[in-house]
Amino acid sequence: MAHLNDHYLKLKAGYLFPEIARRVRQFMEANPEKFKNVIRCGIGDVTEPLPAAAIEAMHRAVDELSRRESFRGYGPEQGYDFLRETIGQNDYRARGLDVANDEIFVSDGSKCDCGNILDILGADNRIAVMDPVYPVYVDTNVMAGHTDEADSSGNYRGLIYLPCNESNQFVPAVPQERADVIYLCYPNNPTGATATRKQLTAWVEFALESEAIILFDAAYEAYIRDPEIPHSIYEIPAARKCAIEFRSFSKNGGFTGVRCGFTVLPKEVLASTHSGEKKSLHPLWHRRFSTKFNSVSYPVQRGAEALYTQQGKEQISALIAHYLGNASVLGTALRKSGLEVFGGINAPYLWVKAPVGYNSWQIFDKILHDIQVVVTPGSGFGAQGEGFFRVSAFNSRENAEEAAMRFQAVNW
């Protein structure tokens, strides 16, 4: 008989968002009269149409595929040169950051890359994750066999959990113990927190001193409005030697369903073989792409390229202003209702402290049943998330304003 991957059996609970969907579906089936009133402020999925610049570019690309003389088949696995050049120039070199085109790998999203990067990292690494944390970081390490079983709190033995709480403004301090691979995400999902230059510098210095690697998820960098907050880990001196950065077009250009993102892996990032020899990870990631991935479709890459045109940048700016406006509306209402709210300024998420007497799933159920608004329970992001819930600003303004009114009507 074929054998399965036993590590999947360590995943005690369903992935967070399918579990939320199950509970919402159960509520709707039990309360069909309230079905049309449900407002979803849970999953971080965009709601507004794609920027016109991207749509027009994708239409032109599809037309190219309709003619023999301009038809394209397989593209370069790492991404077309036109998109890698555009990314490198706009996101990095125009900001004074040294990133070469061939250090950019175009993919179908940063979520995928955050998990796939484990393919080129050894099983003996000590992995550090923030707590609360985007569940993909933890679950993919469990699937890869990098952990033991989960304890009663849901934490997996073998991982280093870095507490993120009110006392440290949701930015963890460097650990006192050895960590080989460190996941950092700023602007943060789920807390909406940002990390200062000083805080990121401390992490880069730690990684350089301990020869660790930082996996830096910058999927929400476009939401940064504070000029003092770094948009890229490479704004920190020497970060090229120790950091891999993940970016996405999902939350700035609305590509959650279109699927396109990229990873930057500088050639200076090294890791050790079992014999102690230091090797660059860049050619391994290149080989992984060539073997396991056939690139993002040509029309999608043309659409992503168009986001960097003047028209595209203006349209992205308008989208982000819309979602941050929603965050302001929701944050104001939640504070007026007497709750403590974090985030929502340089990020599209609000991290809300639940009223005394409620745990995360209890407050999820109360909000759903009382006002038919879906939020995300903080405990789904880790033990430190207990007692909080996340509110997503990805919605129409009409829904955001309606949800805001409903929040103020809850009897906490």
Secondary structure by P-SEA (a helix, b strand, c coil): ccccccccccccccccaaaaaaaaaaaaaacccccccccccccccccccccaaaaaaaaaaaaaaaccccccccccccccaaaaaaaaaacccccccccccccbbbcccaaaaaaaccccccccccccccccccaaaaaaaaaaccccccccccccccbbbbbbccccccccccccccccbbbbbcccccccccccaaaaaaaaaaaaaacbbbbcccccccccccccccccccccccccccbbbbbbccccccccccccbbbbbccccccccccbbbbbaaaaaaaaaacccccccaaaaaaaaacccaaaaaaaaaaaaaaaaaaaaaaaaaaaacccccccccccbbbbbccccccaaaaaaaaaaaccbbbbbccccccccccbbbbbccccaaaaaaaaaaaaaccc
